[in-house]
Amino acid sequence: MKRLLFICSRNQLRSPTAEAVFSGRAGIEVDSAGLDHDAVIPLSPEQVKWANLIFVMENTHASKLRRKFKRDLNGQCVIVLRIPDDYSYMSPALVALLERKVTPFL
């Protein structure tokens, strides 16, 4: 079972879209969270430990993740998708971009 964790800043647009796009697929469990203190779902150490693959939207998220959750990262692969905060929740362009960038890792 692959456990995918999608992370952005506030868990409002990009990471919840990714969670919605990839949830329900066979052999995959999905979760999402945000790194900012005011995120809808703030990232927890338990989520980091749970994940096999961690997808972040920007390089700044990868840096912040490694800084804040250094103890909880245990060799998981952290993939930077390079998706800027330019999309609304479930926008067709964002969905297509996520499909194109994430699917090769599945």
N, C-alpha and C positions, 0 to 999 in steps of 0.2 A: 504494500500500500504506500503510495506516495502522499506525503503530507506537505502541501504548499502553503506558504505564508506570504501574503502580499502586504507590503508596508509603504505608506506615503506619510505625509505630514500630519494631516488632521483626520484621516479615515472618513472622508466625506465623498470624494469623487473617484479618484483613480483606484485605490485599493479595494473599496467595496464593489466597484465595477468588475475588477478582476475576480473577486470572490464569486460574484454572481455568474460571470461567464464560465468559470471552470468548475463550479460546484455541480454535483449531480453526474459527473463523468465516472465511469467505471474505474475502480482502482485508484481513485484520487479523493483525498479529503482536503478541504480548503478552509483557510481562515484569513482574516485581515485585521490590521490595526494601524494606528498612527503613532508617530514618534513625538509629536508636540504634546505639551502638558494639557492642552485643551482639546485633544483629539476625542472624537465620538467614542471610540474604543481605544484607549491608550495601550500601547504594547506592554505586555507583561513578560517576566522571565519564563513563565510556564509556556507561553506561546512560542518563544524562541527555542526552548528545549524540545518542544513537541515537533517542530518542523524538520523535514528532511531537506527541503529546498526553500530558500528565502529569496523572494524577489523584492527589490526596492526600486522605486521609480527614478531616483536621481543619485548621483555620486554623493551628494551631501547626506542623503539618507544612509548610505553604506557607512560613511564616516561616523555619523551619529550613532548608528546601531552598534558598531564595533567599540565605540567609546563608552556608551551607556550599558551595554550588555556583554561586555568582554568575558565575564565569568560564565555566562549562560551559553555562549556560542561554543559548540563542541565539535568543530570541524565541518559544520554545515556549509554547503555551497551558498554563497551570497551572490546573486546575479543582479547587476544594475541594468535595468531596462531602458534607461535614458528616455523617459516619457515625461515631458514638461507638464506643468500644472495649467494646461490650456484647454481642458476638455470638461464638459459637464458629465454628470452621472449617466452612464449607459449610452453616451453619444455613439452613433454608428462608427465614427472615425476612431474613437478610443477603443471600442470593441474590436475593430479590425486590426488595430495596432497591437493590442494585447494578444490576439490570436496569432499574429505573425511572429511576435517576439517570444512568446512563452511556449507555444506548441513544440518547437524543436527540443525543448528540455523534458518533454513528457514522454 
